[in-house]
Amino acid sequence: MLFFFVFIGIIFIVAQTTVLQLLPAWLGQPDLVFILVVFSAYRLGWGTGLFFAYLLGWMMDVVGGIHLGVYPLQNIIVFSFLKILSENSPFRENAYQVPLVGVSYFVVQMGLYSLYSIIMPGTLPAWSWNRVIQETLILLLATIPFFVVLTFCHEFFRKRRGIHRVISKRGGNQFR
């Protein structure tokens, strides 16, 4: 299943760094890799998910990173934070998944702006609440269909793997 997520991650990275850059500014450019990292926090285990988050961050760093190490660090922090929140949540998954994507994206944008203001104090444009809120809303709207498709694919591969194990199981004494 990790290979499927890596394949989808590569497709999302290519789309985000090429095709989505051609969209008009008013339509926005949703961060597909962020959506995939959040989805992996909800569905993958700790070890696999951390490796996957790092791998996606590393690929984004290579393709479009200005300062090396920011994307992997961001993905690992987002994955860990959301994994802790989702494991200890008393609420149903559907109630908090999409709103938590928006809140975490907004907090990450504020954190990255603060980090970049320390690293490059004179080169950043002024903080724009309208732009950040617009990007967050666009991300929330994009999250819903992507979560539906990714959940379907995740369940499909999980069921296929379970069926394969049941079919390939031998009958009789397995300890001979």
MDAnalysis code that builds the backbone (N, CA, C; Angstrom):
import MDAnalysis as mda
import numpy as np

u = mda.Universe.empty(528, n_residues=176, atom_resindex=np.repeat(np.arange(176), 3), trajectory=True)
u.add_TopologyAttr("name", ["N", "CA", "C"] * 176)
u.add_TopologyAttr("resid", np.arange(1, 177))
u.add_TopologyAttr("resname", ["MET", "LEU", "PHE", "PHE", "PHE", "VAL", "PHE", "ILE", "GLY", "ILE", "ILE", "PHE", "ILE", "VAL", "ALA", "GLN", "THR", "THR", "VAL", "LEU", "GLN", "LEU", "LEU", "PRO", "ALA", "TRP", "LEU", "GLY", "GLN", "PRO", "ASP", "LEU", "VAL", "PHE", "ILE", "LEU", "VAL", "VAL", "PHE", "SER", "ALA", "TYR", "ARG", "LEU", "GLY", "TRP", "GLY", "THR", "GLY", "LEU", "PHE", "PHE", "ALA", "TYR", "LEU", "LEU", "GLY", "TRP", "MET", "MET", "ASP", "VAL", "VAL", "GLY", "GLY", "ILE", "HIS", "LEU", "GLY", "VAL", "TYR", "PRO", "LEU", "GLN", "ASN", "ILE", "ILE", "VAL", "PHE", "SER", "PHE", "LEU", "LYS", "ILE", "LEU", "SER", "GLU", "ASN", "SER", "PRO", "PHE", "ARG", "GLU", "ASN", "ALA", "TYR", "GLN", "VAL", "PRO", "LEU", "VAL", "GLY", "VAL", "SER", "TYR", "PHE", "VAL", "VAL", "GLN", "MET", "GLY", "LEU", "TYR", "SER", "LEU", "TYR", "SER", "ILE", "ILE", "MET", "PRO", "GLY", "THR", "LEU", "PRO", "ALA", "TRP", "SER", "TRP", "ASN", "ARG", "VAL", "ILE", "GLN", "GLU", "THR", "LEU", "ILE", "LEU", "LEU", "LEU", "ALA", "THR", "ILE", "PRO", "PHE", "PHE", "VAL", "VAL", "LEU", "THR", "PHE", "CYS", "HIS", "GLU", "PHE", "PHE", "ARG", "LYS", "ARG", "ARG", "GLY", "ILE", "HIS", "ARG", "VAL", "ILE", "SER", "LYS", "ARG", "GLY", "GLY", "ASN", "GLN", "PHE", "ARG"])
u.atoms.positions = np.array([
    [0.821, -1.184, 0.000],
    [0.000, 0.000, 0.000],
    [0.868, 1.253, 0.000],
    [2.047, 1.174, 0.597],
    [2.940, 2.325, 0.616],
    [3.354, 2.707, -0.802],
    [3.547, 1.697, -1.666],
    [3.926, 1.996, -3.042],
    [2.818, 2.773, -3.750],
    [1.573, 2.433, -3.460],
    [0.448, 3.168, -4.040],
    [0.471, 4.616, -3.575],
    [0.683, 4.841, -2.271],
    [0.723, 6.198, -1.762],
    [1.905, 6.981, -2.323],
    [3.044, 6.330, -2.497],
    [4.199, 7.010, -3.087],
    [3.902, 7.384, -4.535],
    [3.256, 6.475, -5.266],
    [2.878, 6.766, -6.652],
    [1.917, 7.953, -6.720],
    [0.907, 7.958, -5.875],
    [-0.032, 9.078, -5.825],
    [0.697, 10.355, -5.419],
    [1.631, 10.248, -4.470],
    [2.409, 11.405, -4.049],
    [3.218, 11.995, -5.184],
    [3.830, 11.152, -5.996],
    [4.593, 11.642, -7.145],
    [3.672, 12.346, -8.136],
    [2.508, 11.772, -8.372],
    [1.541, 12.412, -9.276],
    [1.114, 13.766, -8.710],
    [0.844, 13.835, -7.409],
    [0.441, 15.097, -6.786],
    [1.564, 16.137, -6.855],
    [2.804, 15.708, -6.643],
    [3.930, 16.645, -6.704],
    [4.088, 17.191, -8.116],
    [4.001, 16.324, -9.110],
    [4.111, 16.775, -10.498],
    [2.973, 17.739, -10.835],
    [1.753, 17.390, -10.438],
    [0.610, 18.263, -10.720],
    [0.748, 19.603, -9.999],
    [1.197, 19.559, -8.767],
    [1.297, 20.789, -7.975],
    [2.388, 21.713, -8.496],
    [3.470, 21.163, -8.985],
    [4.580, 22.011, -9.434],
    [4.488, 22.390, -10.903],
    [3.560, 21.796, -11.656],
    [3.437, 22.137, -13.075],
    [2.042, 22.644, -13.420],
    [1.074, 21.760, -13.405],
    [-0.267, 22.081, -13.889],
    [-0.962, 23.125, -13.018],
    [-0.904, 22.957, -11.702],
    [-1.610, 23.891, -10.817],
    [-1.000, 25.286, -10.832],
    [0.239, 25.412, -11.261],
    [0.861, 26.737, -11.355],
    [0.267, 27.542, -12.498],
    [-0.390, 26.870, -13.456],
    [-0.996, 27.550, -14.595],
    [-2.391, 28.100, -14.297],
    [-2.976, 27.696, -13.186],
    [-4.312, 28.171, -12.821],
    [-4.265, 29.640, -12.443],
    [-5.358, 30.354, -12.694],
    [-5.378, 31.767, -12.294],
    [-5.315, 31.918, -10.776],
    [-4.827, 33.058, -10.339],
    [-4.622, 33.290, -8.904],
    [-5.939, 33.255, -8.134],
    [-7.025, 33.728, -8.727],
    [-8.301, 33.765, -8.012],
    [-8.856, 32.366, -7.787],
    [-8.465, 31.407, -8.652],
    [-8.929, 30.034, -8.483],
    [-8.116, 29.307, -7.423],
    [-6.893, 29.747, -7.236],
    [-6.057, 29.171, -6.190],
    [-5.316, 27.935, -6.644],
    [-4.364, 27.539, -5.821],
    [-3.552, 26.371, -6.103],
    [-3.499, 25.519, -4.839],
    [-4.434, 24.569, -4.695],
    [-4.454, 23.773, -3.464],
    [-3.185, 22.947, -3.314],
    [-2.753, 22.793, -2.098],
    [-1.545, 22.043, -1.773],
    [-1.905, 20.564, -1.674],
    [-1.779, 19.850, -2.789],
    [-2.181, 18.445, -2.846],
    [-1.305, 17.561, -1.975],
    [-0.038, 17.912, -1.860],
    [0.872, 17.126, -1.031],
    [0.474, 17.249, 0.435],
    [0.055, 18.436, 0.852],
    [-0.408, 18.623, 2.221],
    [-1.631, 17.751, 2.484],
    [-2.550, 17.696, 1.527],
    [-3.742, 16.851, 1.669],
    [-3.338, 15.390, 1.821],
    [-2.356, 14.948, 1.044],
    [-1.912, 13.560, 1.120],
    [-1.211, 13.256, 2.443],
    [-0.445, 14.195, 2.951],
    [0.217, 14.002, 4.251],
    [-0.828, 13.902, 5.357],
    [-1.848, 14.749, 5.303],
    [-2.905, 14.701, 6.312],
    [-3.673, 13.387, 6.211],
    [-3.975, 12.957, 4.989],
    [-4.679, 11.692, 4.821],
    [-3.854, 10.530, 5.367],
    [-2.553, 10.571, 5.120],
    [-1.698, 9.497, 5.632],
    [-1.650, 9.511, 7.157],
    [-1.779, 10.688, 7.756],
    [-1.810, 10.762, 9.224],
    [-3.061, 10.081, 9.763],
    [-4.135, 10.144, 9.012],
    [-5.372, 9.509, 9.452],
    [-5.391, 8.012, 9.178],
    [-4.665, 7.544, 8.164],
    [-4.807, 6.156, 7.732],
    [-3.596, 5.255, 7.939],
    [-2.389, 5.797, 7.936],
    [-1.196, 4.957, 8.031],
    [-0.698, 4.885, 9.466],
    [0.095, 3.875, 9.752],
    [0.707, 3.731, 11.071],
    [1.838, 4.731, 11.252],
    [2.407, 4.725, 12.461],
    [3.454, 5.694, 12.784],
    [4.686, 5.533, 11.918],
    [5.237, 4.345, 11.852],
    [6.488, 4.140, 11.118],
    [6.335, 4.396, 9.632],
    [5.349, 3.769, 9.032],
    [5.108, 3.940, 7.602],
    [4.746, 5.382, 7.285],
    [3.907, 5.967, 8.112],
    [3.464, 7.337, 7.869],
    [4.572, 8.367, 7.990],
    [5.434, 8.209, 9.006],
    [6.554, 9.148, 9.147],
    [7.522, 9.032, 7.972],
    [7.796, 7.802, 7.554],
    [8.655, 7.604, 6.391],
    [8.032, 8.229, 5.149],
    [6.734, 8.019, 4.971],
    [6.027, 8.567, 3.820],
    [6.012, 10.101, 3.856],
    [5.755, 10.685, 5.024],
    [5.748, 12.143, 5.151],
    [7.133, 12.718, 4.845],
    [8.169, 12.064, 5.361],
    [9.528, 12.520, 5.065],
    [9.837, 12.402, 3.579],
    [9.448, 11.282, 2.973],
    [9.714, 11.058, 1.557],
    [9.027, 12.107, 0.689],
    [7.771, 12.404, 0.989],
    [7.071, 13.448, 0.237],
    [7.723, 14.811, 0.438],
    [8.117, 15.112, 1.662],
    [8.790, 16.376, 1.929],
    [10.121, 16.478, 1.223],
    [10.849, 15.377, 1.205],
    [12.139, 15.363, 0.521],
    [11.959, 15.594, -0.977],
    [10.946, 14.928, -1.570],
    [10.693, 15.115, -3.004],
    [10.266, 16.553, -3.300],
    [9.427, 17.123, -2.448],
    [9.028, 18.529, -2.643],
    [10.221, 19.457, -2.482],
    [11.112, 19.147, -1.565],
    [12.322, 19.946, -1.374],
    [13.187, 19.937, -2.631],
    [13.330, 18.769, -3.217],
    [14.154, 18.641, -4.421],
    [13.514, 19.385, -5.593],
    [12.214, 19.267, -5.727],
    [11.528, 19.853, -6.876],
    [11.319, 21.354, -6.727],
    [10.895, 21.810, -5.542],
    [10.536, 23.216, -5.435],
    [10.944, 23.906, -4.158],
    [11.865, 23.344, -3.414],
    [12.240, 23.940, -2.137],
    [13.230, 25.079, -2.291],
    [13.010, 26.141, -1.548],
    [13.936, 27.265, -1.541],
    [15.020, 27.015, -0.501],
    [14.604, 26.658, 0.694],
    [15.528, 26.324, 1.779],
    [15.391, 24.838, 2.066],
    [16.477, 24.119, 1.892],
    [16.423, 22.672, 2.049],
    [16.072, 22.268, 3.479],
    [15.183, 21.303, 3.584],
    [14.801, 20.766, 4.874],
    [13.499, 21.296, 5.424],
    [12.945, 22.339, 4.807],
    [11.712, 22.927, 5.336],
    [10.517, 22.008, 5.068],
    [10.399, 21.492, 3.851],
    [9.270, 20.619, 3.528],
    [9.279, 19.321, 4.343],
    [10.411, 18.615, 4.447],
    [10.371, 17.407, 5.284],
    [10.030, 17.712, 6.736],
    [10.588, 18.781, 7.279],
    [10.285, 19.158, 8.658],
    [8.806, 19.499, 8.821],
    [8.268, 20.260, 7.874],
    [6.842, 20.615, 7.917],
    [5.976, 19.369, 7.856],
    [6.275, 18.455, 6.938],
    [5.453, 17.251, 6.795],
    [5.525, 16.357, 8.021],
    [6.711, 16.210, 8.596],
    [6.843, 15.370, 9.784],
    [6.099, 15.976, 10.967],
    [6.188, 17.287, 11.134],
    [5.484, 17.945, 12.238],
    [3.979, 17.840, 12.048],
    [3.491, 18.098, 10.837],
    [2.045, 18.011, 10.564],
    [1.563, 16.585, 10.767],
    [2.302, 15.612, 10.230],
    [1.899, 14.215, 10.392],
    [1.829, 13.837, 11.866],
    [2.868, 14.163, 12.615],
    [2.916, 13.784, 14.036],
    [1.800, 14.448, 14.831],
    [1.598, 15.722, 14.606],
    [0.559, 16.458, 15.328],
    [-0.822, 15.879, 15.033],
    [-1.118, 15.657, 13.755],
    [-2.438, 15.145, 13.399],
    [-2.615, 13.683, 13.799],
    [-1.539, 12.916, 13.789],
    [-1.631, 11.516, 14.217],
    [-1.970, 11.442, 15.706],
    [-1.320, 12.280, 16.502],
    [-1.610, 12.311, 17.939],
    [-3.051, 12.744, 18.183],
    [-3.496, 13.781, 17.472],
    [-4.870, 14.251, 17.657],
    [-5.901, 13.228, 17.198],
    [-5.627, 12.546, 16.090],
    [-6.622, 11.608, 15.569],
    [-6.668, 10.316, 16.385],
    [-5.555, 9.908, 16.979],
    [-5.573, 8.691, 17.793],
    [-6.285, 8.892, 19.116],
    [-6.214, 10.073, 19.655],
    [-6.796, 10.329, 20.970],
    [-8.127, 11.078, 20.905],
    [-8.719, 11.157, 19.735],
    [-9.943, 11.919, 19.576],
    [-11.171, 11.085, 19.955],
    [-12.057, 11.649, 20.767],
    [-13.284, 10.931, 21.108],
    [-14.379, 11.101, 20.050],
    [-14.137, 11.938, 19.045],
    [-15.136, 12.221, 18.025],
    [-15.016, 11.256, 16.857],
    [-16.087, 11.165, 16.078],
    [-16.065, 10.358, 14.866],
    [-15.133, 11.015, 13.859],
    [-14.516, 10.192, 13.008],
    [-13.559, 10.699, 12.034],
    [-14.152, 11.772, 11.134],
    [-15.344, 11.564, 10.645],
    [-15.950, 12.495, 9.701],
    [-16.167, 13.878, 10.302],
    [-16.278, 13.949, 11.605],
    [-16.565, 15.233, 12.247],
    [-15.353, 16.144, 12.317],
    [-14.156, 15.591, 12.339],
    [-12.996, 16.450, 12.550],
    [-11.980, 16.432, 11.413],
    [-12.058, 15.516, 10.479],
    [-11.001, 15.389, 9.479],
    [-10.834, 16.637, 8.613],
    [-11.861, 17.061, 7.937],
    [-11.737, 18.203, 7.028],
    [-11.497, 19.510, 7.786],
    [-12.223, 19.807, 8.868],
    [-11.899, 21.046, 9.590],
    [-10.473, 21.065, 10.141],
    [-9.965, 19.902, 10.559],
    [-8.602, 19.843, 11.071],
    [-7.578, 20.091, 9.968],
    [-7.915, 19.735, 8.738],
    [-7.047, 20.057, 7.598],
    [-6.920, 21.567, 7.469],
    [-8.042, 22.263, 7.532],
    [-8.025, 23.721, 7.405],
    [-7.272, 24.397, 8.535],
    [-7.515, 23.961, 9.751],
    [-6.838, 24.567, 10.904],
    [-5.339, 24.315, 10.834],
    [-4.958, 23.077, 10.529],
    [-3.524, 22.768, 10.474],
    [-2.840, 23.508, 9.329],
    [-3.503, 23.645, 8.186],
    [-2.908, 24.378, 7.068],
    [-2.717, 25.850, 7.435],
    [-3.710, 26.424, 8.085],
    [-3.625, 27.826, 8.498],
    [-2.472, 28.024, 9.487],
    [-2.351, 27.131, 10.451],
    [-1.268, 27.229, 11.439],
    [0.093, 27.030, 10.768],
    [0.172, 26.091, 9.823],
    [1.431, 25.867, 9.112],
    [1.816, 27.105, 8.304],
    [0.857, 27.733, 7.656],
    [1.163, 28.944, 6.895],
    [1.685, 30.061, 7.796],
    [1.079, 30.212, 8.955],
    [1.562, 31.220, 9.904],
    [2.959, 30.866, 10.400],
    [3.192, 29.602, 10.682],
    [4.507, 29.169, 11.145],
    [5.584, 29.341, 10.090],
    [5.254, 28.996, 8.845],
    [6.229, 29.162, 7.767],
    [6.527, 30.637, 7.520],
    [5.517, 31.473, 7.585],
    [5.755, 32.911, 7.403],
    [6.655, 33.438, 8.517],
    [6.409, 32.993, 9.732],
    [7.265, 33.420, 10.849],
    [8.696, 32.926, 10.662],
    [8.847, 31.665, 10.233],
    [10.185, 31.116, 9.999],
    [10.903, 31.875, 8.888],
    [10.208, 32.130, 7.795],
    [10.831, 32.849, 6.692],
    [11.103, 34.306, 7.040],
    [10.297, 34.891, 7.924],
    [10.571, 36.271, 8.328],
    [11.842, 36.356, 9.173],
    [12.187, 35.265, 9.847],
    [13.437, 35.218, 10.600],
    [14.610, 34.964, 9.656],
    [14.411, 34.034, 8.703],
    [15.480, 33.671, 7.775],
    [15.748, 34.787, 6.761],
    [14.678, 35.325, 6.166],
    [14.795, 36.356, 5.127],
    [13.936, 37.565, 5.494],
    [14.347, 38.388, 6.438],
    [13.459, 39.429, 6.949],
    [13.059, 40.499, 5.936],
    [13.894, 40.831, 4.990],
    [13.567, 41.935, 4.095],
    [12.921, 41.540, 2.790],
    [12.825, 40.255, 2.491],
    [12.356, 39.833, 1.177],
    [10.904, 39.360, 1.140],
    [10.284, 39.186, 2.273],
    [8.902, 38.682, 2.296],
    [7.905, 39.807, 2.101],
    [6.819, 39.524, 1.360],
    [5.736, 40.514, 1.290],
    [4.995, 40.571, 2.623],
    [4.217, 41.602, 2.796],
    [3.454, 41.752, 4.046],
    [2.440, 40.612, 4.169],
    [2.167, 40.242, 5.410],
    [1.201, 39.171, 5.692],
    [-0.177, 39.603, 5.205],
    [-0.850, 38.730, 4.485],
    [-2.170, 39.029, 3.955],
    [-3.167, 38.007, 4.497],
    [-4.030, 38.467, 5.398],
    [-5.040, 37.576, 5.962],
    [-5.986, 37.083, 4.872],
    [-6.340, 37.956, 3.943],
    [-7.269, 37.559, 2.880],
    [-6.694, 36.427, 2.032],
    [-5.428, 36.530, 1.677],
    [-4.798, 35.501, 0.849],
    [-4.727, 34.173, 1.588],
    [-4.329, 34.200, 2.852],
    [-4.188, 32.956, 3.623],
    [-5.551, 32.313, 3.862],
    [-6.542, 33.103, 4.167],
    [-7.892, 32.555, 4.368],
    [-8.435, 31.992, 3.061],
    [-8.187, 32.687, 1.940],
    [-8.624, 32.187, 0.637],
    [-7.940, 30.863, 0.310],
    [-6.636, 30.763, 0.521],
    [-5.922, 29.515, 0.258],
    [-6.423, 28.385, 1.155],
    [-6.731, 28.708, 2.401],
    [-7.243, 27.692, 3.323],
    [-8.613, 27.199, 2.875],
    [-9.489, 28.095, 2.460],
    [-10.815, 27.686, 1.989],
    [-10.732, 26.859, 0.707],
    [-9.828, 27.242, -0.195],
    [-9.644, 26.461, -1.420],
    [-9.127, 25.072, -1.086],
    [-8.213, 25.002, -0.132],
    [-7.698, 23.699, 0.291],
    [-8.807, 22.851, 0.907],
    [-9.660, 23.470, 1.707],
    [-10.772, 22.725, 2.315],
    [-11.710, 22.185, 1.251],
    [-12.008, 22.993, 0.237],
    [-12.883, 22.529, -0.840],
    [-12.230, 21.410, -1.649],
    [-10.931, 21.477, -1.835],
    [-10.231, 20.424, -2.577],
    [-10.073, 19.164, -1.742],
    [-10.050, 19.304, -0.431],
    [-9.841, 18.159, 0.452],
    [-10.980, 17.151, 0.370],
    [-12.189, 17.629, 0.280],
    [-13.354, 16.738, 0.323],
    [-13.327, 15.705, -0.804],
    [-13.208, 16.101, -2.087],
    [-13.176, 15.044, -3.119],
    [-11.916, 14.176, -3.060],
    [-10.787, 14.774, -2.695],
    [-9.564, 13.976, -2.608],
    [-9.656, 12.958, -1.481],
    [-10.238, 13.335, -0.351],
    [-10.412, 12.375, 0.744],
    [-11.344, 11.244, 0.336],
    [-12.396, 11.560, -0.420],
    [-13.328, 10.519, -0.858],
    [-12.611, 9.519, -1.761],
    [-11.847, 10.017, -2.729],
    [-11.142, 9.133, -3.658],
    [-10.034, 8.359, -2.945],
    [-9.276, 9.037, -2.098],
    [-8.190, 8.360, -1.386],
    [-8.717, 7.317, -0.408],
    [-9.833, 7.600, 0.245],
    [-10.442, 6.622, 1.148],
    [-10.914, 5.400, 0.372],
    [-11.525, 5.643, -0.775],
    [-11.963, 4.518, -1.611],
    [-10.769, 3.657, -2.023],
    [-9.700, 4.277, -2.487],
    [-8.503, 3.536, -2.908],
    [-7.868, 2.807, -1.730],
    [-7.800, 3.463, -0.576],
    [-7.215, 2.840, 0.608],
    [-8.013, 1.603, 1.012],
    [-9.326, 1.715, 1.051],
    [-10.173, 0.573, 1.412],
    [-10.081, -0.532, 0.366],
    [-10.006, -0.157, -0.905],
    [-9.898, -1.142, -1.979],
    [-8.626, -1.965, -1.825],
    [-7.487, -1.299, -1.619],
    [-6.234, -2.030, -1.477],
    [-6.167, -2.804, -0.172],
    [-6.764, -2.269, 0.868],
    [-6.773, -2.984, 2.144],
    [-7.612, -4.254, 2.047],
    [-8.749, -4.188, 1.387],
    [-9.592, -5.366, 1.213],
    [-8.944, -6.379, 0.293],
    [-8.302, -5.922, -0.760],
    [-7.641, -6.848, -1.690],
    [-6.513, -7.589, -0.991],
    [-5.783, -6.901, -0.145],
    [-4.692, -7.547, 0.577],
    [-5.264, -8.580, 1.544],
    [-6.373, -8.275, 2.199],
    [-7.009, -9.225, 3.111],
    [-7.562, -10.433, 2.386],
    [-8.148, -10.233, 1.217],
    [-8.664, -11.350, 0.421],
    [-7.514, -12.226, -0.046],
    [-6.423, -11.620, -0.448],
    [-5.256, -12.380, -0.905],
    [-4.717, -13.258, 0.222],
    [-4.702, -12.752, 1.432],
    [-4.212, -13.539, 2.566],
    [-5.135, -14.712, 2.863],
    [-6.436, -14.501, 2.763],
    [-7.388, -15.576, 3.039],
    [-7.286, -16.649, 1.963],
    [-7.164, -16.249, 0.718],
    [-7.106, -17.215, -0.380],
    [-5.801, -17.994, -0.338],
    [-4.695, -17.329, -0.038],
    [-3.400, -17.995, -0.085],
    [-3.114, -18.839, 1.156],
    [-3.983, -18.810, 2.141],
    [-3.767, -19.571, 3.368],
    [-3.984, -21.059, 3.084],
    [-3.059, -21.884, 3.499],
    [-3.162, -23.323, 3.298],
    [-4.006, -23.944, 4.405],
    [-4.674, -25.013, 4.045],
    [-5.446, -25.739, 5.032],
    [-4.582, -26.764, 5.750],
    [-5.096, -27.320, 6.801],
    [-4.361, -28.364, 7.521],
    [-3.383, -27.820, 8.514],
    [-2.495, -28.676, 8.958],
    [-1.495, -28.316, 9.957],
    [-0.387, -27.502, 9.302],
    [-0.197, -26.267, 9.735],
    [0.823, -25.394, 9.162],
    [2.146, -25.502, 9.893],
    [2.212, -26.266, 10.961],
    [3.411, -26.348, 11.783],
    [4.222, -27.607, 11.494],
    [3.955, -28.351, 10.438],
    [4.714, -29.556, 10.113],
    [6.040, -29.241, 9.530],
])
